[in-house]
Amino acid sequence: MPRARPRHRARLREAPAAVETPAAKRDPVRVNRIALDFVRSVMPAAPMDFTSAAAAKVRELLADEGDEALKLRAYIHGGGCAGFQYGFEFDDLQNEDDVAILTDGATLLVDPLSLQYLAGASVDYVESLTGAQFVIRNPNAKTTCGCGTIE
């Protein structure tokens, strides 16, 4: 006579409550929150390093601008010869799902989608003979090129 399957196995095969439905996957805000929750669960309190040199330059630029409420936003976007390109801009709005990293009175904002690629990276400000710029040093980037793109 065949043995009956234990009921607990049937329960394990049921979809857990956290599984996303197709409708939820189409909601970009929900998807971003899920990504942010994941990144926060596997990363330390500050998922990126925002150096003192970068923070000092941000404070200097904000003083020149006359708007201390602005924050530096780091992001990635498609394009470039290696697949992604880094970008920086000043932003006066902080979205609910943005990660804010505060260093020496300056704030760096990163959206959840970009944070997936920038987690563990360092944002620095470098002055050299060729010029001065904000730089992202990303240990997760497989390849880079001189135009500021990553893969």
N, C-alpha and C positions, 0 to 999 in steps of 0.2 A: 504494500500500500504506500503511495507517494506521501512524502512529508509535506505538511502545509508550510508555506513561507511565513516567517515571523513578520508580525505587523510593523516592527520598527524599520525594517528594510523598505517597506513601501513608503513610510514617512520620509526616509532619507532621499528618495527619488523625487519627492514633490519639490517644486520650485520654492526656494526660500523667499521670504517677504522682500528681501533687498534686490531681487532680480528685476532689472528694468524691463518695462513693457515697451512695445514699439512706439506707443504714443509718448512715453517719457523720454525715449531716446531722441525724439524729434525736438524736444524742448532744450535749446542750447543752454539756458540758465541752469536747468537741472543737471545736465551733463557736466557743465563747468563746476557745479557744486560737488558732484561726485568725484571729479578729478582733483579738486582742491582737498576734499576730505582724504583721498588716497595719499596725496603728496604730504599732507600734514601728518598722516599716520606713520609714514616711513622716514620722515626727515626730522632733524632736530628743530628746536624752537626757531632758529633763523636758518631757513633753507638755502640762503645765499649769503655771501660775504659782501658787505657794502663797506669798502675801506674808508679810513679816516681821510685820505687824500681826496677821494671822490666826494665825501660828505663836505669837506672844506670848500671844494670848488662849487658844489651846489649852493652852499650858503652864500658864497661870494656872488654867484650869478643872480641869486634871488635878491640880494641886497641891491645890486645894480638895477634889477628889474623893478624893485620897489613893491613886490608882492610876495610877502613871506608865506602866504598860504599855498603857493605852488609846491608840487612834489615832482621828483624825477621819476619818470616811468620808463622801465626797460621792457622790451618786448621782442618777439621774433615775428617775422612774416615771411611768406613764401617769396621766392625769387632769388636771384643771384646765381652764380655759377656752381655753387655747391649745395643748393637746395633751400636753405634758409638764410635769412639775413637778420642781423641784430638791428634794433632801432632804439633811440632815446628821444623823449620829448618831455616837456614840462606839462603837468596836468593839474588843474585845480579841483578835479573831481576824483574821489576815491570810491570805487564801486564796492558793493557789499562783499563780493567774493575776492577782491584783490588782497594780496599778501603785502603788508607794509613792513618794511625793515627800517628801523630808526637807528641812525649812527650819528653821534655828536650833534644832535639837533636837526639833522636833515633826514628826509624820508625818501626811500626808494619804494616804488609801487611795481608789482608784477602781477599780471592776470594769471588765472589758473592754467590756461592753455600754454602760455609761454613758460610758466614755472615747471611744467613737465620736462621741458628741454633745458631749462636753466638751473635746475636744482643742483646744488653743489658748486655752482660757478661763483666767480668773484667779479664784482664791478669795481673798477679802479679808475683813477684819473692819472694819465701819464703825460709828462712834458719831456720832449726830446728835441734833437736838432731838426727833425723832420716835421715837428708840430706838436700840438697838445690836443688830447682827446680822451673821452671816456672809452674804456676798454673793458670787454668781457673776456675773462679767462675761463673757458669752459672745459673741465676735464672729461666731459661726456662727448665732446665733439670728435667725430671720427677723422674728419679732414677740415682744413681751413685754407683760405687763400688771402691774399693781400687786400681784397676789396671788402673784407668784413663779413663774409658769408661762412656758414657752417654746414656740415652734413652729419 
